[in-house]
Amino acid sequence: MYGSSGDKRRVGVVESDQRFYFRRAAEERIAAQRAITESARQWHAQLAQQFAARAAESQQVAAAA
């Protein structure tokens, strides 16, 4: 089932922490590449690194479970 606003994400499906962090890291890397100012580029790159680290941590937790 899809939302009516053109959003293709499934309604009622919960995204895992790991998937969320990987997706956000990718989005922030793209934002860093598109940033106009150096400070914005650095900020998005820093966020991308933080999300990637969280994704790796959640992957380790999932593997240990």
Secondary structure in CASP SS format (residue, H / E / C, confidence):
PFRMAT SS
TARGET T0000
AUTHOR 0000-0000-0000
METHOD secondary structure of the structure
MODEL  1
M C 1.00
Y E 1.00
G C 1.00
S C 1.00
S C 1.00
G C 1.00
D C 1.00
K C 1.00
R C 1.00
R E 1.00
V C 1.00
G C 1.00
V C 1.00
V C 1.00
E C 1.00
S C 1.00
D H 1.00
Q H 1.00
R H 1.00
F H 1.00
Y H 1.00
F H 1.00
R H 1.00
R H 1.00
A H 1.00
A H 1.00
E H 1.00
E H 1.00
R H 1.00
I H 1.00
A H 1.00
A H 1.00
Q H 1.00
R H 1.00
A C 1.00
I C 1.00
T C 1.00
E H 1.00
S H 1.00
A H 1.00
R H 1.00
Q H 1.00
W H 1.00
H H 1.00
A H 1.00
Q H 1.00
L H 1.00
A H 1.00
Q H 1.00
Q H 1.00
F H 1.00
A H 1.00
A H 1.00
R H 1.00
A H 1.00
A H 1.00
E H 1.00
S H 1.00
Q H 1.00
Q H 1.00
V H 1.00
A H 1.00
A H 1.00
A H 1.00
A C 1.00
END
